[in-house]
Amino acid sequence: MTPLLKPLCALLIVLATPAWADISRDEAAAAAQRVSNGRVLSVEKAESGRRPVWRVKILTAQGEVRVVLIDAASGRPL
């Protein structure tokens, strides 16, 4: 039983980790900036409807803070 324990634990860890590798933080920031034409204040990992997204805060030219959600898999704004 012991020889199978390590590979089983490794497999469970891999399966439990969400996939974030499709769109990078910088790509998400650039996509959000294209949508709202402002300055990026922060980029954080988040979830929306049980799907991974990037939550990007933008400071608009009018001085408003806007939050843009970018799909982590496709890079499209939500």
Buried (B, 14 or more C-beta within 10 A) or exposed (E): EEEEEEEEEEEEEEEEEEEEEEBBBEBBBBBBBEBBEBEBEEBEEBEEEEBBBBBBBBBEEEEEEBBBBBBBBEBEBE
